[in-house]
Structures are given as C-alpha cells and as structure tokens.
C-alpha cells in the first residue's frame, strides 16, 4: 500500500481519483461583481468613484449609477425594478460595464 505524507496510507478512493486525474475543486468561483469591476475601472483611471442612488418604487428597487469615463464624459446607467437593492445596483453596474466594454 502506498505511503502518503508523514507515513499515512492513502485510501483506495484517493488512489482511484488520483489515477483518473481528477481533483476536487478547491473553491467555487465567486459570481461576477459588476460593481467591483466598475470600482476598479475608476481606480485604475484615477477617476471619481461611481455613485449609486437606489430608490424603492412601485415595481421594486431601481438603481442609477453615475460615473465619469476615461474620456471625461459624465455617464448614467439605470436598472429595471428589482426585488432587492443589491440586485438593482448590480444591474445598473452591469449596464455600465457593458457600455464601457469592460466585460
């Protein structure tokens, strides 16, 4: 039986996985955060931080993000009505990222 680190023996299951070249993922990837992408874009370009304004309306939370792009233009992007404030902000940031071709 093969010896592992520190003299411990490996199990048949571990040997089988290793021989088939499969390794369990160490972690699940985090979902894409458009707000983070937009924040990093602003920091890299030494631009003002994006400003979010979120309000509750009849159809849910609506968010607007305002920022200045690398050409000095003031831009504004808005979300549709969403059930959660965070989702509305992410949607507004996603629209900005797509328009700025950051994703």
KEDREN-427875 format. One record per residue: x, y, z of N, C-alpha, C in turn; residue in three letters. Coordinates in steps of 0.05 Angstrom, whole numbers, plus 5000, padded with zeros to 4 digits. Example, Ala and Ser with C-alpha at 12.3 -4.5 7.8 and 13.67 -1.06 7.14 Angstrom:
REM residues 2
526448865156524649105156526449345156ALA 525749555142527349795143525850015157SER 
This chain:
REM residues 103
501749765000500050005000501850255000UNK 501250454982503050694981502850855007UNK 505050975014505151145037504751435029UNK 503151595045502651875040504652045056UNK 504152295059505752475074505652395103UNK 507952385117508052315145507552025150UNK 507751855130507451565133504651465133UNK 502651645129499851555128499351415101UNK 497651215102496951075078494551205064UNK 494451195038492251315023490051105020UNK 487551195016485351015013485050934983UNK 483550724978483050644951481650864935UNK 479851004948478351224935480251444926UNK 482151524944484151724937485851634914UNK 486751384915488351274893486851274867UNK 484351204868482651194844482451474832UNK 481851674848481551944839484152044827UNK 486351984840488952084831489651954804UNK 489051694802489751554777488051644753UNK 485751754759484051854737484452144731UNK 486352274746487052554741484952754749UNK 483152674766481052854775481752964803UNK 481453224806481953344832479453504839UNK 478653494864476353644873477053944872UNK 475254114863475854394863476354504891UNK 478254674894478954784920476854974929UNK 475555114911473455314918471655354894UNK 469355454899467455524877468055814870UNK 468155884844468656164836466456344845UNK 467256584854465256784862463756894838UNK 461256964842459757084820461057344812UNK 460757414786461857664776460557904789UNK 462258084800461158324813461758564794UNK 459658654781459858874763460559134779UNK 459659154803460359384819463359394824UNK 464559164830467459154834468959224809UNK 468059114786469359174760469359474755UNK 467059604760466759894756468560054775UNK 468659964800470360094820473260074812UNK 474159834803476959804795477559974770UNK 475759994751476060154728476560444736UNK 474960544755475260824764477960864779UNK 478660664795481260694810483660684791UNK 483560504771485760484751486160744736UNK 483860864729484061114713484161364730UNK 484461334757484461554775482061744771UNK 479761614768477161754764475561754790UNK 473561924791471861934814470461664818UNK 469861594843468561344850465661354839UNK 464761134827461961124818460061174841UNK 457961324835455961394855453261254849UNK 452261104869449760964866447561104881UNK 445261124868442861224880440661014876UNK 439560914897437560704896435060784910UNK 432760744897430260824908428260594905UNK 426360574924424260374922421860504908UNK 420960364886418660464871416560254871UNK 414360294857412160104856412959834845UNK 414959824827415759574815418359464827UNK 419159564850421559464863423759674865UNK 426159584872428359774875429459844847UNK 429960094843431260194819433760344827UNK 435960274813438460404819439660544795UNK 441060764800442460914780445260944789UNK 447160894771449960934776450961154758UNK 452361344770453461574756456561554758UNK 457861604736460761594736461861764713UNK 464461804714465861944693467661744680UNK 467561734653469261534639472061644634UNK 473761494621476561564617476861804597UNK 474661874583474762104565473562354578UNK 472862334604471862554619468862604616UNK 467462414603464562444599463062344624UNK 460962494632459262404654457162214643UNK 456961974655455161764645453361674668UNK 450961594660448961494679447661254668UNK 447361044684446060794676444060714698UNK 441760614690439660544708438860254705UNK 437760144727436759874728433759874723UNK 432659634718429859594719429059554748UNK 426459534753425559474780426359204789UNK 427559174812428558924823427558874851UNK 427458624859426458554886428458634908UNK 431058644902433058714922434758954913UNK 435459114932437159354927439759274914UNK 441059064925443658974915443458884885UNK 441258754878440858664851440558894832UNK 439059104841438659344825441359484820UNK 442959504841445559634837447359474819UNK 447359204821448959044804448059064774UNK 445459084770444459114743445259384730UNK 445059594746445959854736448959844729UNK 450559724747453459704743454059524718UNK 452459314715452859134692452359294666UNK 450359454665449859614641452159804635UNK 453259924656455560104653457959944642UNK 458459714654460759554646460559464617UNK 458159394609457759314581458159544562UNK 457059774569457360014552460260094549UNK 461760074571464560154572466359924561UNK 465159704554466659464544468659364564UNK 467859354589469559244610469158944614UNK 466958834603466358544604465558454577UNK 
